[in-house]
Amino acid sequence: MSKVAHYLQEHLIGEVMTATDARRYFAADGSILQLAPALIVYPRNENDVRKTARFSWQLAERGRIIPITPRGAGTNQTGAAIGSGILLVFSAHMNRILELDAKANTVMVEPGIGYGKLQQTLHTHGRFLPPYPASLDYSTIGGAISENTVGEKSIKYGDTRTYVKGLRVVLANGEVIETTRLSKRELNKKLGLTTFEGEIYRSIDILLEEQHELVEQLQRDVSVNNAGYYLGDVKRRDGSFDLTPLIVGSEGTLGIISEAVLQTEPYTTDSATLMMGRFDSAEYLQQAVLELMSTKELPSALELIDQYALMQVNELNPNQLKEIMKPPYSPFILLVEYNGNDRSSKKPLKHARKLLEKYATAVQIETEPEMLQQLWKLRQATGTLIGHNDGQRHSTPLIDGAIPLDRLREYIEGLYGLLKSLNLPPSLWGRVGSGNVGLQPMLNLNQVGDRQKAFRLLNEYHKLVINLGGTISGSSGDGRLRTPYLEHMYGSELYALLQKVKQIFDPYGTLNPGVKFGTSLDDIKAMLRSDFSLDHIYDHMPRS
Ligand SMILES: Cc1cc2nc3c(=O)[nH]c(=O)nc-3n(C[C@H](O)[C@H](O)[C@H](O)COP(=O)(O)OP(=O)(O)OC[C@H]3O[C@@H](n4cnc5c(N)ncnc54)[C@H](O)[C@@H]3O)c2cc1C
């Protein structure tokens, strides 16, 4: 064990590990990148986190940087939960529900709690957290907050940020702050503090005052933009102030979350209505999506899967879809769901049906739970594509942009064209209501040719979404993989603004460096995992 590991083991209650196999395991997350930590800490409480941050800060003051990377379940697909220094793994011990407040309909949790476990508990109380990711069964709440995760219900209910009411955050120097919306008077108190917390409040307040025009330019015409930092809702017109929206989505680069208070929504198992529209043209598809998303009562889900994705599923497993849909498939299948309460008002349903009948070549409407389940299998079938590997070729997570809905047709055509130029088979699926549709191409990252294709896809794809006014990070954050494209997306002035935010919270660069800043395409090349797979998702808990 190194001196650093010894020191930490002496001062922390949680375990500290430096074993080679553990470091190798934690060198990977859900991305195509790898970076081994120097050591792993499994904090048992906030004090452990505080002490670790304080230790790293004190070393940094003396010129030695040992960075800290917080980690939930390591399922993000951009290299956000790997780091060369200390990996703080929250899922081992800091994984409890602390309080369920039935009056306020909130729940207080530690960050390492499994999302699925929390969701099940909430269900038993008739509540749920709506922006759950498809990975809820094997990811944590801390990861979801830090990635500002969105899910299938987000077009109606919004992103994770909408549900985070307050946080306890360990700052880079080990100080602990509680964030929530503050009145003007409460803010003034914070501004007067002589601590690091006070310094942060003062610097962010000044930044927002002086740069408010630039801050507005960070906005993109998409429902969720997870690129960079979200400064939009920190200071409101009424003078109220909240650091919570900024910490949400910051991927462990501004502070370490030790507790969170989340707002929940009523959960209903009422049956839903699911409509399926088949489309021949991207133009009509775009029009239908635009109109469905401009209604007052939004659908609870709006999902797209194209003919190529269905063909690939059918090729891999001819039985999977045979009861539901037979080839030849329509170019685009749109699934429109209205859940629970929406059924009581028939108007949105009638309107959606009319819209689909106007633009689609065929429409199917189901309300029986069994039929609903059947139809959903069309979209769920993309799981087969995401998890697929064939020898050394793996379904590879590279892209996750989102575009304004009125650019959907151009995006689809651009993406198909790009895939063709790379000699990669086309396919497309995703949350089209959020403008977040893409694919995971099959690549063998051991082969030079496929590596080159991966980088050309990254470069050209990001150009495409940026040119269409979209964001490079649609459903979750930038991680390391999209960091090289952040400046392209925002331009130098906005990028410098984001860097200032990082500098205010993390002056020594000890908090998850390389994420959002400081990773070049050459760094990405050096970190590429030739053996990419999702096998790291299996549990790996402390053994001491
Ligand atoms: C098959 C599959 C499907 C997916 N589907 C979706 C989806 O539908 N929507 C979506 O948005 N994402 C999706 N993801 C991506 C990922 O699963 C989610 O972003 C998930 O919420 C990450 O949670 P995690 O616990 O794995 O976090 P990790 O990967 O461990 O960490 C993610 C980030 O959070 C930071 N972090 C973790 N804990 C803390 C903490 N306590 N304090 C500060 N920072 C912290 C890490 O440093 C890192 O930057 C999917 C991934 C896979 C593999």
The ligand as a Tripos MOL2 file, in Angstrom:
@<TRIPOS>MOLECULE
LIG
   53    58     1     0     0
SMALL
NO_CHARGES

@<TRIPOS>ATOM
      1 C1        -27.5600    0.1760  -21.0640 C.3       1 LIG1
      2 C2        -27.4920    1.5850  -20.5610 C.ar      1 LIG1
      3 C3        -28.6270    2.3730  -20.6340 C.ar      1 LIG1
      4 C4        -28.5850    3.7000  -20.1920 C.ar      1 LIG1
      5 N1        -29.7010    4.4620  -20.2720 N.ar      1 LIG1
      6 C5        -29.6640    5.7610  -19.9000 C.ar      1 LIG1
      7 C6        -30.8300    6.5830  -19.9990 C.ar      1 LIG1
      8 O1        -31.9060    6.1300  -20.3570 O.2       1 LIG1
      9 N2        -30.7080    7.8990  -19.6740 N.ar      1 LIG1
     10 C7        -29.5360    8.4410  -19.2480 C.ar      1 LIG1
     11 O2        -29.4800    9.6410  -18.9860 O.2       1 LIG1
     12 N3        -28.4340    7.6770  -19.0900 N.ar      1 LIG1
     13 C8        -28.4680    6.3620  -19.4090 C.ar      1 LIG1
     14 N4        -27.3460    5.5810  -19.2550 N.ar      1 LIG1
     15 C9        -26.1330    6.1750  -18.6930 C.3       1 LIG1
     16 C10       -25.9790    5.9510  -17.1440 C.3       1 LIG1
     17 O3        -26.4570    4.6710  -16.7940 O.3       1 LIG1
     18 C11       -26.7420    7.0010  -16.3210 C.3       1 LIG1
     19 O4        -26.2280    8.2860  -16.5670 O.3       1 LIG1
     20 C12       -26.6980    6.7170  -14.8080 C.3       1 LIG1
     21 O5        -27.5480    7.6170  -14.1600 O.3       1 LIG1
     22 C13       -25.3070    6.8180  -14.2020 C.3       1 LIG1
     23 O6        -25.3900    6.3430  -12.8710 O.3       1 LIG1
     24 P1        -24.1610    5.5840  -12.1810 P.3       1 LIG1
     25 O7        -24.5090    5.2860  -10.7910 O.co2     1 LIG1
     26 O8        -23.7240    4.4480  -12.9940 O.co2     1 LIG1
     27 O9        -23.0650    6.7610  -12.2270 O.3       1 LIG1
     28 P2        -21.5180    6.6520  -12.5690 P.3       1 LIG1
     29 O10       -21.3390    6.1940  -13.9520 O.co2     1 LIG1
     30 O11       -20.8030    5.9380  -11.5110 O.co2     1 LIG1
     31 O12       -21.1270    8.1970  -12.4730 O.3       1 LIG1
     32 C14       -21.6430    9.1450  -13.3520 C.3       1 LIG1
     33 C15       -21.0950   10.5250  -12.9850 C.3       1 LIG1
     34 O13       -21.5930   10.8930  -11.7290 O.3       1 LIG1
     35 C16       -20.5240   11.2670  -10.8740 C.3       1 LIG1
     36 N5        -20.9270   10.9050   -9.5140 N.ar      1 LIG1
     37 C17       -21.3560    9.7140   -9.0480 C.ar      1 LIG1
     38 N6        -21.6480    9.8110   -7.7370 N.ar      1 LIG1
     39 C18       -21.3970   11.0920   -7.3760 C.ar      1 LIG1
     40 C19       -21.4810   11.8100   -6.1500 C.ar      1 LIG1
     41 N7        -21.8810   11.2310   -5.0190 N.pl3     1 LIG1
     42 N8        -21.1280   13.1170   -6.1420 N.ar      1 LIG1
     43 C20       -20.7110   13.7380   -7.2750 C.ar      1 LIG1
     44 N9        -20.6000   13.0980   -8.4530 N.ar      1 LIG1
     45 C21       -20.9320   11.7950   -8.4960 C.ar      1 LIG1
     46 C22       -19.3280   10.5050  -11.3930 C.3       1 LIG1
     47 O14       -18.1170   11.1260  -11.0260 O.3       1 LIG1
     48 C23       -19.5800   10.5800  -12.8790 C.3       1 LIG1
     49 O15       -19.1240   11.8090  -13.3500 O.3       1 LIG1
     50 C24       -27.3650    4.2410  -19.6800 C.ar      1 LIG1
     51 C25       -26.2340    3.4230  -19.5900 C.ar      1 LIG1
     52 C26       -26.2950    2.1030  -20.0220 C.ar      1 LIG1
     53 C27       -25.0660    1.2560  -19.8960 C.3       1 LIG1
@<TRIPOS>BOND
     1     1     2 1
     2     2     3 ar
     3     2    52 ar
     4     3     4 ar
     5     4     5 ar
     6     4    50 ar
     7     5     6 ar
     8     6     7 ar
     9     6    13 1
    10     7     8 2
    11     7     9 ar
    12     9    10 ar
    13    10    11 2
    14    10    12 ar
    15    12    13 ar
    16    13    14 ar
    17    14    15 1
    18    14    50 ar
    19    15    16 1
    20    16    17 1
    21    16    18 1
    22    18    19 1
    23    18    20 1
    24    20    21 1
    25    20    22 1
    26    22    23 1
    27    23    24 1
    28    24    25 2
    29    24    26 1
    30    24    27 1
    31    27    28 1
    32    28    29 2
    33    28    30 1
    34    28    31 1
    35    31    32 1
    36    32    33 1
    37    33    34 1
    38    33    48 1
    39    34    35 1
    40    35    36 1
    41    35    46 1
    42    36    37 ar
    43    36    45 ar
    44    37    38 ar
    45    38    39 ar
    46    39    40 ar
    47    39    45 ar
    48    40    41 1
    49    40    42 ar
    50    42    43 ar
    51    43    44 ar
    52    44    45 ar
    53    46    47 1
    54    46    48 1
    55    48    49 1
    56    50    51 ar
    57    51    52 ar
    58    52    53 1
@<TRIPOS>SUBSTRUCTURE
     1 LIG1         1 GROUP 0 **** ****
